[in-house]
Amino acid sequence: MINSISYYVKEALVSFKRNGVMSIAAISTVAISLFFIGFFVILAMIFNTKFGHLETEANVSVYLKETVTTDQTTGLQKTILSMKEVESAKYISKGEALKRFKTRMKDSPGLLDALSGNPLPASFEVKFKEEFRTPDSVDKLRDRLKNKEEVDEIIGQEVVKRLFAIASVARWIFVTVIGLLCFAAITLIVNAIRLAIYARRKEIEIMRLVGASNWFIRWPFIIEGMTSGLIGAFTATLLLLIANSQLFQRVENIVPFLSFSVNQTNFVYIVLSLFIVGMLIGAIGSGLALRKFLRI
Amino acid sequence: MIKMRGVSKIYPGNHIALDEINVDIEKGEFVFLVGPSGTGKSTFVKLILKEIEPTKGKIYVAGRELSGLGRSKVPYLRRNIGCVFQDFKLLPNKTSFENVAFALEVIGKPRYIIRSQVSEVLKLVGLAKKQDRYPHELSGGEQQRVSIARAFVNHPPLLLADEPTGNIDPATSMGLMKLFNRINRLGTTVVVATHDKEMVDSMRKRVIALETGRIVRDQARGVYGH
């Protein structure tokens, strides 16, 4: 048993050295695909922590006209609350709005001095129930309030909506690119294993002749493929570490309010999954090559 | 040991290699399979090794019907069949000893058994002193002895040889035949496919003659031809 395992590993390594260029091509492609996967996953995580709350908290503001009366206000609140999608509708008076604005702008006092009186309108801050936090609900709310003359404007989800539209397009492009890269990686591994099989065809012929079991013949090639995948994953991890320290953290230093880093636990998870994906790519590649070029 | 019933092999392009072969080879026999090149001798050998499947008919090796043998079981069939070929099929980067040992290594034999069995079989074929030579340092006859040693090292009940003397001069060939005979006397069934007339005539063993895929003669203590 131990003998066999050391034999498989030895054969895999020898073959690795023999087909250097092909192996390096395969490993680099695995590394690049995995790096992109990791990079985009990190970007997606940052995106989610930065903008995710916009979706989950999704407050829509219903701005009221200056001329609105208290009766109209309570009536309007009832109407909004009667929708099954709505969880709460908080009234923000003109005074409240000004107070909030002041806290938000306290770093630019000049701007506040230019303000005369209170130009800010009163509003309702509408919060949807969890299962209804979608652009659809905003459209429904808009529909319901469209004939109310006391409503001035409904502002909310537009930005978020656009952001998520962009994100979903980006996600598709990303999935396609990663898919193509993985395909290329698998193809290159198939080729590397094919060369390895070719280089050892005489040995394999004799092995079959004297009755070596099929798995005994296959293992070295599977180990070779998976090793390519693992080295690829390792390289991708190094690249990601560099990207993390050189890019994300540097951006964070320049633009401090955008905290642009991933926490360590998540990073470990990403790396672990890269290793698993790398090994899978290697296993699939060698499996395909064995099926195609080693009919046993 | 080998039984064929109505075995035909037709290669793509309607090339008939074997046509309705019925044959029985008993345990312990020494059989020559003769006939001009292209009469199906190699096909016969390949069928027994289950390297190829017959188009028709049933083949039994040691009582086992081959078509019912799954792909993963084929290696275990081959462990019971030693094989010798015209081109020796030795690994150039391994010594005689290593070439023979390789056959045992890949079927997972422990090292101490390999060491004693390989030495013993190299002695049997008369190459004990050349066990550390590489194939290119040996003559053709010696290389074939190494390959015979490899085929026999596991003491298989059946030994197949396909044109074993095809690349070897007549004097050396006789030596190899004596070796096959010795192996046969140790209890192994030996089947030699050949078109080496002189050798067949001098051995006076059972001769099965093939011609265009059919058995035209099956003779105990026979000769190559008329």
Chai-1 contact restraints between the chains, C-beta under 6 A:
chainA,res_idxA,chainB,res_idxB,connection_type,confidence,min_distance_angstrom,max_distance_angstrom,comment,restraint_id
A,I206,B,K89,contact,1.0,0.0,6.0,A-B,restraint_1
A,M207,B,V106,contact,1.0,0.0,6.0,A-B,restraint_2
A,L209,B,C83,contact,1.0,0.0,6.0,A-B,restraint_3
A,V210,B,A103,contact,1.0,0.0,6.0,A-B,restraint_4
A,G211,B,P75,contact,1.0,0.0,6.0,A-B,restraint_5
A,G211,B,R78,contact,1.0,0.0,6.0,A-B,restraint_6
A,G211,B,R79,contact,1.0,0.0,6.0,A-B,restraint_7
A,G211,B,I107,contact,1.0,0.0,6.0,A-B,restraint_8
A,A212,B,V106,contact,1.0,0.0,6.0,A-B,restraint_9
A,S213,B,P75,contact,1.0,0.0,6.0,A-B,restraint_10
A,N214,B,S72,contact,1.0,0.0,6.0,A-B,restraint_11
